[in-house]
Every structure is written in structure tokens, then in C-alpha cells.
Amino acid sequence: MKLTKKSHACIRLEKDGRRLVIDPGTFSEEDAAVGAEAILVTHEHLDHFNEERLRTAMESHPGAEIWTLASVAEKISAAFPGRVHTVGHGDTFTAAGFDVQVHGELHAVIHPDIPRITNVGYLIDGGKVFHPGDALTVPEHPVETLMLPVMAPWNKISEVIDYVREVKPRRAYDIHDALLTDLARPIYDNQIGALGGAEHMRLAPGASADV
């Protein structure tokens, strides 16, 4: 399949002429989800969920559908009856020709004083790609390509490195990187690449790779 990095935490997957997009949030391009047949959203935070972007994508493609957790579904399902599906940990489904497994239940801890919200990750096509959203969820399944949240208010680089070690993917591509300056990127590249134990790569927004 073809993996295209969009800004921040958003990615697009293409296979057999069909498209699936994960987490087209406010930090992503306005048209990040346009043309997608399936849209997956990991949780309700604005950098992963932007209602206007979802509405634009759904209105531009009459066959488009959304899979997400309840807190997001309740915000948009009334506008698109029968096209928004609520999922949770352990669920499996097929979207735009991709087989999807749902892993995880809670967002990572930002601060003990901030209540944790729900968050799910999506394992695509039996482990070809795993997008964890805002959590360091380790799926009980081998992962070939890990979408790696490298910079967030809820993580530090030692946790990111240990996460790669625990998942043991063949390769890891950066996501959740809008807060990371170009000045700091070489530090992250060097440390994750040297210590993570997997091939570590970064795609600029709009760039693609075959996975």
C-alpha cells in the first residue's frame, strides 16, 4: 500500500485505487480527508479531530464513511445518518478495502490533574501499519510500520524510544510532529534511530512511501 504523510498526526493510505485517512485534525491540511472513502479518528482532541474537515470530506464523497469512538461520533453522526460508526478496543471491521483492528482505550496521561479521555489505535491489514493516536499502545500483533508520535505534551523521548523497542516494528515513521522544530529534528532522528532498534524514518508532509 502507499502511505502518504499529511501534516502532524494525519496519514493517508491507498490500495487498489481506494483511500483511507486517519486523524485529519486542525493541524493538518484543510483537504486532508477529501477524496477518502474511509476516515478513522482516534480521539476528540482538535489536532486529530476537526469537524469541519470531516464534513467537507463527507459532503464531497457520498460514499465516504467514518469510524471512530463514541465521543467523536456523537458530534457528527446526526449529520450523516448511517455513515458514522462507533468502535472500541477489540473491534474489527473493513473500511475502503482495508482490514482494521481497534486497539487501546485511553489517551496517554498529560498530567494527573487532567482527566484522561478515550483513545483508540488502528491496526491496518494485519499489521502492515499501526497508528496509535495519542497513546503508546502496544497491539498484541506484529507491526511492520509503526506511526510514531514523536513530540507531544504527554511524552518524552525516552518513552518514545522504549515504545519502539516494545512494539518492535520493522520501521517507524514520525507522526505527531507539528510541535517539533526543524532545529530539534536531527536530535530526535539520531536518538530514536540509534536506540529504538528499528529503522526510523521521517516523511515531509505530502511525501509518500510504499509499505
N, C-alpha and C positions, 0 to 999 in steps of 0.2 A: 504494500500500500504506500501511498505518497503522504508524507507528513509535512504540513506547512505551518511554520511558526507565525502566529499573529502576535500583536503586542501583549505584553505582560503574561497572563495565565491562559490565554486563548490559543487553541490549536485547531487546525482543520485536517481531517483525514479523508483521502479519496481512494476509492477502489471500484473498479468496473464501472466507471463513469458516475458513481454515486458519492455524495459528500456528507460527512458528519462533522459537526463543530462542537467543541467543548468550551464552555465558560467565556462567552462573548460579553465581557463586562465593560464598565465605564472607561477603563484604561486601554481598552482595545479599539481597533478601528470601527468607525460607525457602521461600515458594511461587513463587519467580520463574519456575521452569520448569514448574510444574503446569499441565496443560491443553495443553502444547505437543505437536505431532505430531512435530516435529523439533528436536533440540538440537545446536548446534555449539559445540565447545570449542576455544579457540585454543592453550592450553598448560596445563601442570600446576600452576602456582602457585595457591595457595589462594584468592586473590581472583578467580580465573577458573574454577577447578575445585573443586567441593565434592561429594564422592562421595555424601554423604547427600542433598543436594538432587537429584542426578541419580537416585538410587534411588527417591526419593519420586515424582518425575515419571514415571519409567518404570513403576512399580507402579500408579500412578493412571490410566495410559493404556496399555492393552495394545498399541496400535499405534504407540506412540512409538519413535523410533529416535535414535541418537546418531552423529554424525560427528565425528571428532577425530583427533589424531595418535597415534602408537604409544604414547608414554609415558603417555597418559591411558587409551587403550583397554585396555591390559594390566591396568589397575587395576579395571575394571568389566565387561569383556566376558564373563567367565565367568558372571556372574550373569544375563546377558541374551543367551543364545546367538542369533546371527543378527541381533541388533538394534543392534550396535555396529560401526561401520565405520571402518576406519583410512584416513586420507587424507594426502596430502602435496602439496608445491608442483607445480602443473601439472594436478592432478586436477580433473575436473568431475563434477557429479552433480546430481540433482534431489531435493529434500527438501521435503515438505509442499507441493508445487506450485511451489516456488521453484527457479530455476536458480542453481547455486552454482559458482563457480570458486575454487580454492585458490591463494593467493599468499604467498610468503615461506617461509623455512626456519629462521631463528634469532631468538631473543629479543635485544632490544637489550642492549648492554653496560651492566651495572650497575657493575662495577668490574673492571679487568683480572685481579684475583686470584680472581674468581668465574667458574667455568666457565659458558659460555653453553649454554642448553638450546634445544630446538626450539620453534618458534612459527610458527603459520600464520595468515594473514588470510583472510577470506571476502568475496568479491565477489558480491553478490546481484543476480539478474535483470539481467545485462549491464551493471552499473554503477550501478544505482539506489541501492545502499548498499554501502559498504565498511567492514568492521570489521577493523582490522589486528592486534588483540591487543596484545601488548607489543613492538611494533617499529614503525619508521617506514618500512614497506614501501610502495613506490610501484608499484601494479599497472600493467601495460602495457595499460591500457584506461581510457577516460574514466570519471570518477566524478562522479555527481550529488550524492550525500550522503555525506560523509566522517564517520565516527565518530572523533573526535579525542581521543587520550589527552593530557589537558592537564597532569596532575600525577602524577609517578611518581619513584621513586628513580633511574630511569635517564634522565631527560630534564630539559631546562631550556627556558625559554620561547622563547629564540631558535631552538632546534631545532624546537619546535612551530610557530612562525611559518613557518620555512623549509619545513617539511613541507607545510603548507597551500599555500604558493607552488608547491611542486614537483608536488603532486597536481593542483592547480587544480580543485577541486570547485566546483559551484555554491553549495553551502552546507556548513558544518561544524557538527556538534553535539558538545558536550563529552561525553566518557566518561572513565573512569579519574580520577574527581574526588572520591573519598571522602576523600582526604588534603588536599583544598583547603578551607580555611576560608572561611566567608561573608565574612569581613573582606577576604580577598585576591581574591575572585572579581571585583570590579569592575576590578582591575588587569589580570587575565587577559583579561576581556571587552574592555577598551579596547585593549590592545596587540595581541591577536590580530585583533580586528575592524578595527583601523586599518591593520595591517601585513600581514595574511595574504593580502589580495586576494580573499577570498571572504566571502559572508555568514556571519557567525559567530553561532550561537545556543546557548542552553542550555535544557534541559528539566529541571524538577524531577522527582524520582522519582515515577513514576505518571502523569506527563503524557504526552500524545501529540501527534503531528503527522502530516499526510499528506505523503508524499514520493513 
